[in-house]
Amino acid sequence: MKLVTFNGDRVGFVVDDDVVDITDAVLGRCGPARHSLMRTLIAHWDELRDDVRGCQVRLPLSSVRLDPPIGDPTKIVAAPINYFDHQAEMNVNATVDALGFFLKAPSSIIGLSGTVQLPYLDRRFDQEGELAVVIGRRARCIAEEDVPDHLFGFTGLLDMTMRGGEDRSTRKSFETFTPIGPWIVTPDEIDDPDAIDLRCWVNGELRQEANTRDLVWGVRRFVAYASWVTTLEPGDVVTTGTPAGVGPVNAGDTIELELSGIGRLEVGVDDKNAVASLTQGHGRGPGSEFNVR
Ligand code: MN
């Protein structure tokens, strides 16, 4: 099932070229939602999954605005260096097994209908195409083999990044710096999370091409590890890191990320309201070629 959030706070799933609207089924079962409808749906999925299959209201996909499938996770957990070829291009001597994870601000999320807004005129910003998972059942101190029981689904994620020496949580948390989508695909539609093809283009030029079998820590290991640090809540997003091929993006660019079995996420880039950098990190950080002003 491919689950979407659309037209504000409505939820549905995609069948062929239509969206089946399941908003009323979720509200009927769960009552007034304290969080987004998708987060509510995820938290009640065991009770809802049979209900929603009976929903009949269909809208053409082309007639709705697709929003980020999940817009209010309690946190976005992200892998810093999780492909060896990205480690090489960044010229750093550590991977996820030394660095652990970092957090991105949930307020940086946008969906298909959004645009990445570059905040500064004098800094370099790169695209990082990644496979992300959405947590289903709460996970705390779980074993790798139990991770599949705690996954709600899979989605694409662009971990937009300012290069330089500021902390990762700063460089990756600007508003609009986490495009997610186009939808959340439930695990029954994914043959093997460790064999997903990832491709990312900027202005139609292929920049990144990889397979998740090359992750240093795959989905199970990374999610299990994260659960020993923090409690992963339903709707939380865990993103697995980017392969080689990151590069600068500028106003007017289009970024496309495609994951096999999941789909294609496409967003534009703008620098409306950008100002001079408020921090001095451009001369610091790994790999001097990444410190272009
Ligand atoms: Mn990343």
Residues whose N, C-alpha, C, O or C-beta is under 5 A from the ligand:
A	BS01	MN	A79 P80 E128 D159 G241 T242
